[in-house]
Amino acid sequence: IGIAEEMKNLFGAKLNLEIYTTDSEEARKYNFRSSTNVLVDGDLIPLDTALDKSRMKDFLSEKIS
């Protein structure tokens, strides 16, 4: 959650951040297999990217541009 919050602060209104628990109604439709999952525009992001601040910043910079 820390990296997600940092990305929200960095990208502001360009990033719509929503955090759900794996048992939430919103998350159920994805049938996640692990407790940590990150989606951008409905696409699952590899954890090595999602959990690395620098990689995630680069990824989102490209995606938002």
Buried (B, 14 or more C-beta within 10 A) or exposed (E): EEBBEEBBEBBEEEBEEEEBEBEEEEBEEEEBEEEEBBBBEEEEBEEEBBBBEEBBBEBBEEBEE
